[in-house]
Amino acid sequence: MPTPILMPALSPTMTEGNLAKWHVKEGDTVSSGDVIAEIETDKATMEVEAVEEGKIGKIVVAEGTEGVAVNDVIAYLLEEGEDASAIPSDGAAPEAAPGTSRQTRTLRD
């Protein structure tokens, strides 16, 4: 199942930020530690790194988008053997079945 990449919180009080720039495009392969995007807050611009390796399957939030809520899906990462056709067409993270947990991979600054 494609893994949602979520808008990170760059501070404990951050509720939203701007996706200033993508350093990757759909189809690019990334490794843990690769810079994939730049996030802006009212106080700083931070580089965001991938925490897993895989292929960028879909970018949901366009470069330059302002007011992206923390934990909103900004992109999807595909692991080896996964196909982009499994990515939800609306770009939203899939809901977990009742009684299960939905695992997501977040980004670190």
N, C-alpha and C positions, 0 to 999 in steps of 0.2 A: 504494500500500500504506500503511495507517495507520502512523504513526510512534510507536513506544513512547516514553513519557516515563519516565525512570528516576529512582529515588531517588538524589539527589545526595550526594556526600561533602562535608561542610562543613569537614572538616579531613583532613589526611593519615592520621590514625589512626582516623578514624570507620569503624565497620563496620556500624552500624545506627543508626536514629533513629526518632522518633515523628512521624507525620503529624498535626500538631496541628489544622490547619484548612485547608479548601479555600476559596479566594476566588472560585472559578468553579464552575459546574455543567455537567453534560453538555449539549451544544448551544450553549454560550457560544462566541463568537468572541473570540480573543485575538490580540494583536499582540506583536511582540518587545518585551520590557521590561515587559509587564504582570505584576503580581504574581498568581500563580496559587495559591500554597499557602504554609503556614508549616510548617517542619520544626523539631523540637526535638531537642536533644542533652542530655546531662547537664549541659552548661555554658552553652548559649545557645539562643535561638529565632531563626531566620533566615527572612526572606521569600525565596521562590523565584520567579524570573521566567521567563517563556517566552522562548525564544531564537528561535523561529520564529512566524510567524502561521498561523492555521488555526482549526479548530473543535474543541472538546473532544468527542471521539467517545465515550469511555467512561472513567469513573473506576473504577480497579481496586481501589485501596486506600482504604477508608473513612476519613473524618475521625475522629481520635481513636485510630487504630490505633498500637499501640506495637510496637517491635522490628522495624521494616521494614529489611531488609538493603539496604545500598548496592548500587545497580545493579539492584534488583528493579523490575519495571514497576509504576508507580503510576497511570498513565493512558495514553490514546492520543490523539494529535492527528491530525485529518483535514485534508488539504489540499483546496483547492477542487476540487470534482468527485468527491471520494472519498466512499464510503458506509460507514456504520458496520457494515454486514453483513460487511465484510471483516475486522473485528476478531476475533481468536481468541476463541472462547467461554470458554476457560479463563483468559483474561487474560494468558497468558504471551507473551513476545516470540517471534515466529516464528524458527525456526532457519534459518541461512543454508545454502544448498546447498554441498556440498563444493567447495572451491576458490574460493569467493566470500567477500566480507566482508559482514557485516550492518551496515548503517549505522543508527545511532540518534542521536537528538538528546537531549542531556542538558540539564539546567537549570543556570543559573548563579546564584550567590548575590549 
